[in-house]
Amino acid sequence: MNSTTNAFDVWIGIDWEDQEHAYCVVTNANSKPLVGRVGSDAESIAAWMAAIREKFPDLRIAVCLEQARGALMYCLTQYDFLTLYSINPKQLADYRKAVYPSGCKSDPDDAELLASFLRVHGDQMRAWKPDDETTRFLRLMTEQRRECVQDRVARANELLQRLKESYPLALQIPRGDVWSDATLDFLAKFPSQRDLQRASPRQLQKWLPKQRTTPDGPDLATLHAARVAQIRQAFPMTKDSAVLEYSRFVVTFLVNAIRLLNQAIADCETKIAEHFAKHPDAELFSSFPGAGKTMAPRLAAAFGTDRQRFHNAKEVQQYSGIAPITKSSGKSVVVHMRWACPKFLRQTFHEFAGHSIRFSDWAMAYSEMRKAKGHPHQEIVRGLAF
């Protein structure tokens, strides 16, 4: 019997569902498991926890479930008599295949499998311990910021495509990034090529980028007149009224959507900066070459405040997914990316590695060495993250 089995007297597996959760309670190898269902609302879980505490008042209880965050995990963390374990859904799926080769599946069976997995293989698992409040907030908010940035990129790409289809003239007027305030304000004022061509010279002078003159060149009035004439004479990409009306509507919608995302990103960054300033390791992570105001909070959230969570660098590499998987059989050896990992955590280490090349001498030397051997950039970044 392993050490984790000796550490607990009761093992509980919970299969999470939206409306109610199936659970299985195991007390020892010979007793019949206690199975049932509990509602997903806080009152039902509180009543069930009270019943569990009353039934096992002095026993050590371990709980296994498939999520490391979410409503159920947040609810269970408030009960200090529980020790929580989280497993990857793929682990449970593979364990289910080993126990039930037929492929049968049910919520109560999964709950029993979770309890059994924890009781038998608990020595290979590590108890889930929440970080302090500041670190937890940074983890949630940095992930939210990243999602907003990805949404903005998607919306910006969609906006560019609409402009290419019906309003290419807007792309010929340089105003910075498509999500910049200057570009969004311009497109909000002139959401179609027809709107731009109907504008008066005075309006165009106000909204078009400023031009510079040279001592030997034409004056500003001449340059402006030439640019107005160029806009007036621009040939439309299409004269299909259905396409033009649709594109005008979509451009207006996307401009408003990107503005909201810009505001959300700015609000996230403000909150992140406020809480990161309170983090005990803020100075440490800010000192990392290339971390900056965006990556330093993400690194602080990635490592957390529990210094016993990882015993060595190898465990960090494997958990985060920056360590590749090697499969060998006979003379065949295959190395590929590790998929079963927290994707945002892996992304954090990869992005920081990319930023560090410009600010760290040894990171730059490593990159140059790999480039000289003909390795592609993304492969170099992955190696540097490792």
C-alpha positions in Angstrom: 0.0 0.0 0.0 1.5 3.4 -1.0 2.1 6.3 1.3 -0.8 8.3 0.0 -3.2 5.5 0.7 -1.9 5.5 4.3 -2.3 9.2 4.5 -6.1 9.1 4.1 -9.0 7.2 5.5 -11.7 8.3 3.0 -11.4 8.8 -0.8 -14.1 10.7 -2.7 -14.4 10.9 -6.5 -16.7 13.6 -8.0 -17.8 13.6 -11.6 -18.6 17.2 -12.4 -21.8 18.0 -14.4 -23.7 21.2 -15.0 -26.9 20.5 -13.0 -25.7 17.9 -10.5 -22.6 15.9 -9.7 -22.2 12.2 -9.3 -20.0 11.1 -6.3 -18.5 8.0 -4.9 -17.1 7.6 -1.4 -14.6 4.8 -0.6 -13.5 4.1 2.9 -11.3 1.0 2.4 -10.5 -1.8 -0.1 -13.2 -4.1 1.1 -16.2 -1.9 1.9 -18.9 -1.2 -0.7 -18.6 2.3 -2.3 -21.2 4.8 -1.3 -22.5 6.4 -4.5 -25.0 9.2 -5.1 -25.7 12.6 -6.6 -25.5 16.1 -5.3 -26.9 19.4 -6.8 -24.5 21.9 -8.3 -25.8 24.8 -6.2 -23.9 26.0 -3.2 -26.6 25.0 -0.7 -26.7 21.4 -1.9 -22.9 21.1 -1.7 -22.8 22.6 1.7 -25.5 20.2 3.0 -23.6 17.3 1.5 -20.3 18.4 3.0 -22.0 18.7 6.4 -23.3 15.1 6.0 -19.8 13.9 5.0 -18.2 15.7 8.0 -20.8 14.2 10.4 -20.3 10.7 9.0 -16.5 10.8 9.1 -15.8 13.3 11.9 -12.2 12.4 12.6 -11.1 10.8 9.4 -8.7 12.2 6.8 -10.6 12.8 3.5 -9.2 13.1 0.0 -11.2 14.3 -3.0 -10.4 13.7 -6.7 -12.1 15.6 -9.6 -11.3 16.5 -13.2 -11.0 20.3 -12.8 -8.4 22.5 -11.3 -10.7 25.5 -11.3 -14.4 26.2 -11.7 -17.4 26.5 -9.5 -17.1 23.1 -7.9 -13.4 23.5 -7.1 -13.9 27.0 -5.8 -16.7 25.7 -3.6 -14.7 22.8 -2.1 -11.7 24.9 -1.2 -13.6 26.5 1.7 -13.7 23.1 3.5 -10.4 22.7 5.3 -11.0 19.1 6.3 -10.7 18.1 2.6 -7.5 17.5 0.6 -8.2 18.1 -3.1 -6.6 16.4 -6.0 -7.1 17.3 -9.7 -6.4 15.0 -12.6 -6.4 15.7 -16.3 -9.5 14.4 -18.1 -7.3 12.4 -20.4 -5.9 10.5 -17.4 -9.4 9.5 -16.4 -10.3 8.5 -20.0 -7.2 6.3 -20.3 -7.9 4.8 -16.9 -11.5 4.1 -18.0 -10.3 2.3 -21.1 -8.1 0.1 -19.0 -10.9 -0.8 -16.5 -13.7 -1.0 -19.0 -12.3 -2.1 -22.4 -15.9 -2.2 -23.8 -16.0 1.6 -23.7 -19.0 1.8 -21.4 -19.3 5.1 -19.6 -21.6 6.7 -17.0 -21.3 9.5 -14.4 -21.4 7.2 -11.3 -18.8 4.9 -12.9 -16.5 7.9 -13.6 -16.9 9.0 -10.0 -16.0 5.6 -8.7 -13.0 5.5 -11.1 -11.8 8.9 -9.7 -12.0 7.6 -6.1 -10.3 4.3 -7.1 -7.5 6.2 -9.1 -6.8 8.4 -6.1 -6.7 5.5 -3.6 -4.5 3.3 -5.7 -2.3 5.8 -7.6 -2.3 8.7 -5.2 1.4 8.4 -4.6 1.9 9.7 -8.2 -0.4 12.7 -7.6 0.2 16.0 -5.8 -2.4 17.6 -3.6 -3.9 20.8 -5.0 -3.1 23.8 -2.9 -4.4 27.2 -3.8 -2.0 30.1 -4.0 -2.6 33.3 -2.1 -5.4 35.7 -3.2 -3.1 38.0 -5.1 -1.5 35.2 -7.2 -4.9 33.7 -7.9 -6.2 37.0 -9.1 -3.2 37.5 -11.3 -3.6 34.1 -12.9 -7.3 34.7 -13.7 -6.8 38.3 -14.9 -3.7 37.6 -17.0 -5.6 34.8 -18.7 -8.6 37.0 -19.3 -6.4 39.7 -20.8 -4.8 37.2 -23.1 -8.2 36.0 -24.3 -9.2 39.6 -24.9 -6.1 40.2 -27.0 -6.8 37.0 -29.0 -10.4 38.2 -29.6 -9.1 41.6 -30.7 -6.7 40.0 -33.2 -9.5 37.9 -34.6 -11.8 40.9 -34.9 -9.0 43.0 -36.5 -8.3 40.3 -39.0 -12.0 40.1 -39.9 -12.1 43.9 -40.2 -9.1 43.8 -42.6 -10.8 41.2 -44.7 -14.0 43.3 -45.0 -11.9 46.3 -46.0 -10.0 44.4 -48.7 -13.3 43.2 -50.1 -15.2 46.5 -50.3 -13.1 49.4 -48.9 -9.5 49.0 -50.0 -9.0 52.8 -50.1 -9.0 52.8 -46.2 -6.0 50.5 -46.3 -4.1 53.0 -48.4 -4.3 55.6 -45.7 -1.7 54.8 -43.1 -3.0 55.3 -39.5 -1.1 52.6 -37.5 -2.5 49.3 -36.3 -6.0 48.5 -37.3 -7.1 48.5 -33.6 -5.5 51.8 -32.8 -7.7 54.7 -31.8 -6.8 56.7 -34.8 -7.8 53.9 -37.2 -11.0 53.1 -35.3 -12.1 56.8 -35.2 -11.4 57.2 -38.9 -13.5 54.1 -39.8 -16.3 55.1 -37.4 -16.5 58.4 -39.3 -16.1 56.9 -42.8 -17.3 53.3 -42.6 -17.4 52.9 -46.4 -15.5 54.2 -49.4 -18.7 56.0 -50.5 -18.8 57.9 -47.2 -15.1 58.9 -47.6 -15.5 60.1 -51.2 -18.5 62.2 -50.2 -16.7 64.0 -47.5 -15.8 67.7 -48.0 -12.1 68.8 -48.4 -12.3 70.4 -45.0 -13.4 67.1 -43.4 -10.7 65.2 -45.2 -8.1 67.6 -44.0 -9.2 67.1 -40.5 -9.3 63.3 -40.6 -6.4 62.4 -43.0 -2.9 62.0 -41.6 -0.8 65.1 -41.6 1.6 65.6 -44.5 5.1 67.0 -44.4 6.5 69.4 -47.0 10.0 69.9 -48.3 11.6 73.3 -49.2 11.7 72.3 -52.9 8.3 70.6 -53.0 4.7 71.7 -53.3 3.0 73.5 -50.4 0.4 71.9 -48.1 -2.6 73.2 -50.0 -1.4 71.6 -53.2 -0.6 68.3 -51.5 -4.0 68.3 -49.8 -5.8 69.0 -53.1 -3.9 66.2 -54.8 -4.8 63.8 -52.1 -8.5 64.8 -52.2 -8.5 64.3 -55.9 -6.9 60.9 -55.5 -9.7 59.9 -53.0 -12.4 61.2 -55.3 -11.1 59.3 -58.3 -10.5 56.0 -56.5 -12.2 53.2 -58.3 -14.5 51.0 -56.0 -13.7 47.3 -55.6 -17.3 46.5 -56.3 -20.5 48.2 -57.2 -22.7 45.5 -55.8 -25.1 47.3 -53.4 -25.7 44.2 -51.3 -22.0 43.7 -50.6 -21.5 47.4 -50.0 -24.4 47.7 -47.5 -23.4 44.6 -45.7 -19.7 45.6 -45.5 -20.6 49.0 -44.1 -22.7 47.4 -41.4 -20.0 44.9 -40.5 -17.2 47.6 -40.4 -19.3 49.7 -38.0 -20.0 46.6 -35.8 -16.3 45.5 -35.8 -15.1 49.0 -35.0 -17.4 49.1 -31.9 -16.4 45.5 -30.9 -12.7 46.3 -31.1 -13.2 49.5 -29.1 -14.8 47.5 -26.3 -11.9 45.0 -26.4 -9.4 47.8 -26.2 -11.2 49.2 -23.1 -11.3 45.7 -21.6 -7.6 45.1 -22.2 -6.8 48.5 -20.7 -8.9 47.7 -17.6 -7.3 44.3 -17.2 -3.8 45.9 -17.4 -4.8 48.4 -14.7 -6.0 45.7 -12.4 -3.0 43.5 -13.1 -0.6 46.3 -12.3 -2.4 47.2 -9.0 -2.3 43.6 -7.8 1.1 42.8 -9.1 2.5 45.7 -7.1 1.3 43.9 -3.9 2.8 40.5 -4.9 5.6 39.4 -2.6 7.8 38.4 -5.6 7.0 41.4 -7.9 10.6 42.7 -7.7 12.0 39.2 -8.5 9.9 38.6 -11.6 10.2 42.2 -12.8 14.0 41.7 -12.9 13.8 38.9 -15.5 15.2 40.1 -18.8 12.4 40.8 -21.2 9.6 40.2 -18.7 8.1 43.7 -18.7 4.7 44.8 -17.4 2.9 42.1 -19.3 5.0 39.0 -18.8 6.2 39.6 -15.2 2.7 39.1 -13.7 2.1 36.1 -15.9 5.4 34.5 -14.6 4.5 35.3 -11.0 1.1 33.6 -11.5 2.8 30.6 -13.3 5.2 29.8 -10.5 2.7 30.7 -7.7 3.7 31.1 -4.1 3.9 27.4 -3.1 7.6 26.7 -3.4 7.1 23.0 -2.5 4.8 22.5 -5.5 7.7 21.6 -7.8 10.7 19.7 -6.6 12.9 20.5 -9.6 13.1 22.1 -13.0 12.1 18.9 -14.7 8.7 18.9 -13.0 8.1 22.5 -14.1 9.0 21.6 -17.7 6.8 18.5 -17.8 3.8 20.1 -16.1 3.8 23.3 -18.2 4.2 21.3 -21.4 7.5 22.8 -22.5 9.2 19.4 -22.2 8.5 17.3 -25.3 7.3 13.7 -25.2 9.6 11.0 -26.4 8.2 7.6 -27.6 10.7 4.9 -28.4 10.1 1.3 -29.5 12.9 -0.8 -30.9 14.7 1.3 -33.4 11.9 3.9 -33.7 12.1 7.1 -31.7 9.5 9.9 -32.0 9.6 13.2 -30.2 6.5 15.5 -30.3 5.0 18.4 -28.3 3.3 17.6 -25.0 -0.5 18.3 -25.4 -1.8 17.3 -22.0 -0.8 20.5 -20.2 -2.2 23.9 -19.2 -2.0 25.7 -22.5 -1.9 29.2 -21.1 1.1 28.2 -18.9 3.0 26.7 -21.8 2.2 29.8 -23.8 3.6 32.0 -21.0 7.0 30.3 -21.0 7.2 30.3 -24.8 6.3 34.0 -25.1 8.7 35.0 -22.3 11.5 33.0 -24.0 10.8 34.9 -27.2 10.9 38.3 -25.4 14.1 37.4 -23.5 16.2 37.0 -26.7 16.3 40.9 -27.1 17.3 41.5 -23.5 19.4 38.6 -22.3 22.9 38.0 -23.6 22.9 34.3 -23.1 19.4 33.9 -24.6 20.6 35.9 -27.7 23.7 33.7 -27.9 21.6 30.6 -27.7 19.3 31.9 -30.5 22.2 32.8 -32.7 23.8 29.4 -32.2 20.6 27.6 -33.2 20.1 29.9 -36.2 23.6 29.1 -37.4 22.5 25.4 -37.5 19.5 26.2 -39.6 16.8 25.8 -37.0 13.5 27.7 -37.5 12.6 30.5 -35.1 9.7 28.8 -33.3 11.8 25.7 -32.7 14.5 28.0 -31.2 11.9 29.6 -28.9 10.6 26.3 -27.7 14.1 25.1 -27.0 15.0 28.3 -25.2 11.8 28.0 -23.1 12.9 24.5 -22.1 
